[in-house]
Amino acid sequence: MCVRIGELSQETGVSVRALRYYEEEGLIRPARSANGYREFGDGAVEAVRQIRGMIESGLPTRIIREILPYLDGPAALMPEVPCAYMLGEVARQRDLLDQRIRSLTGNRDALDVYLRAARSAAVTADTAA
């Protein structure tokens, strides 16, 4: 089943403009119908969600473009001799993600502490009334 860009936008919550940008960056590659409309295949929704998640994680599109083909495929797809720069850049991005994960985990834990305290105060206020 093929979907057009507007339908893909609705399914993923990613704007049409962003989808066109993903295409310009080589992150997605739609087919074209006889009338020139973009047509996206079955895996497009999941691919766009995955791309969006990586972008939201802070990964630059140049890194996403390099690693995207290998995320769901066998390790045999890996290039025989990856460029040293790319290896270093991917490792640097992984370290940045680790830092973000630690920060997000700390923020989540702080929210949990707040919620526990607020709920406890609410229960205490309800029983006192």
Secondary structure, DSSP 8 states (H G I E B T S, - for coil): --B-HHHHHHHHT--HHHHHHHHHTTS---EE-TTS-EEB-TTHHHHHHHHHHHHHTT--HHHHHHHGGGSSS-GGGS-SS--HHHHHHHHHHHHHHHHHHHHHHHHHHHHHHHHHHHHHHHHHHHHH-
